[in-house]
Amino acid sequence: MQRTDVVVVGAGPTGLLLAGELALQGVRVTVLERLQEPDPTIKAGSVNVASAEILDRRGMLPAAEEVQRRRMAAAGKFAAGGGTATTRGLIGGFGQASPRFPVMGHFAGIMFRNDLVDQDDPTLATHTAVANGVAVPQYDLELLLAEHCAGLGVEIRRGVAVTGVRDTGADGPVGGDGEVVVETDAGGLTARWVVAADGGRSAIRKQLGVDFVGTEPEMVGYQAIADFDDTSGLSHGWTWTPRGVYAYGPVPGRILVARFGPQPEERDTPVTREELQEVVRDVTGTNVSIGAVHGRATRWSDNARQVRHYRHGRVLFAGDAAHVHSPFSAQGLNLGFGDAVNLGWKLAATVHGWAPPGLLDTYESERFPIAAWVLDWTRAQVALLRGDERTEQLRRVVGNDLFTVPGAMNRMVALSSGIMQRHDVADGATAPVGSLVGDVALTSGRLADFAHDGRFVLVDRSGDGRFADAVQHLGERIAYVADPAADSSSPSLLVRPDGIVIWVATHDDEGASGDAGKQLDAATLRWVGAR
């Protein structure tokens, strides 16, 4: 029976990114995927800023930017053919000559507006480098990640269905010698750890009897690319109606529609053209006719659930296997991306035996609250989509009054983009410690350029290299970058592989009786471990 360090079940964005993160750290990883090929079914249409920054830190931003260029060209033609001012403004917000924060998305079908966003806001201004690499559909993203994994030597076995897992070391210590037997329809293999990234209907989660708690669905939604005989009655972009909500475009022929009501008895029954047409007519109030449906239409709900714990013995859960919710505001793919980049280096440290005490436990303590917040964020949108008169009045107040308050749109855009997440990484620390690093310009490039190999990055701006000695014994884990600061406002900083800042020292701190050096030692001991 073949043995490996980690088996990742599922070759979606979460599983592929995680496999790449593990491989960067020298972990032997095998990905098992039941589908023979990446699924071309239309799903997520883009990534948020936080996810694009992950791609940037791993050297994949140029590929993402090429995908966006192709997509914007097609969407631009669509908007020119009848898009609303909102749609044209959204598309026009990409590809700026000077970097700007990409304003995209909506809250309960209320579009985020470029004209209400203050681009000089410091919170947004430090996250502009990836503006031309966010419009990456899920299918293209999976192809990009698969190529990344191939370059790292990751073994991806497609057409292999996992039929069961047996954890022989469930009660043993995290660093012990237990293993998991993974049974598939093509034979078995063993691994020290298994990560279930096999989607919202995770076979592994169900087989292990892991609780998946949350709220029942109220809506049934559909997404497809189809031919329409006459779209003159359809609004481009997101549109609320008393019967539900729909979004037409910006991809030519793309329709997303949802309405309140009971769930279908046979959820797995393929969506027919007739079913899709009936729902579109009902929600839009038009008599539009649908011709061919290209590819496979999907059916979804606002079912919102989360596992109680992200670790079950030597099996960990990530992505939709750990949490599900409605697709409103396009949070699902990005939430899984965050899981993968948070877990990857921590699990690798555990496999290699250098993980500080409790490191793997921080995967759950850091990611669980973020997923819980996202579930509430999507539930709130469902509440704001209901078709009664009072909800309609509330939508007018939110869209016309609250969203136009100075700073409100910035806050909503920042939350939706994933850049506001923060972790407790040092006692008594304040931002930016615990926050995402964003884009940091250096005299020798950008911080992201030094993160391609998945190590921590220490930027030393002391001018005399005083922090080099503190990390020289950890060179395999920390990339040291000497970058004398051009001005006193540019601090030295230590960034985790997942982009979280864990230590900062300003020029004033550097002269404070060695406190900055002591805090750096504490940060490395807590997160990087001793050699």
Secondary structure, 3 states (H helix, E strand, C coil): CEEEEEEEECCCHHHHHHHHHHHHCCCCEEEEECCCCCCCCCCCCCCCHHHHHHHHHCCCHHHHHHHHHHHHHHHHHHHHCCCCHHHHHHHHCCCCCCCCCCCCCEECCEECCHHHCCCCCHHHHCCCCCHHHCCCCHHHHHHHHHHHHHHCCCEEEECCCEEEEEECCCCCCCCCCCCEEEEECCEEEEEEEEEECCCCCCHHHHHHCCCEEEECCCEEEEEEEEEECCCCCCCCEEEEECCEEEEECCCCCEEEEEEECCCCCCCCCCCCHHHHHHHHHHHHCCCCCEEEEEEEEEEEECCEEEECCCEECCEEECHHHCEECCCCCCCHHHHHHHHHHHHHHHHHHHHHCCCCCCCCHHHHHHHHHHHHHHHHHHHHHHHCCCCCHHHHHHHHHHHHHHCCCCCHHHHHHHHHHCCCCECCCCCCCCCCCCEECCCCEECCEEHHHHCCCCCEEEEECCCCCCCHHHHHHHCCCEEEEECCCCCCCCCEEEECCCCEEEEEECHHHHCCCCHHHHHHHHHHHHHCCCC
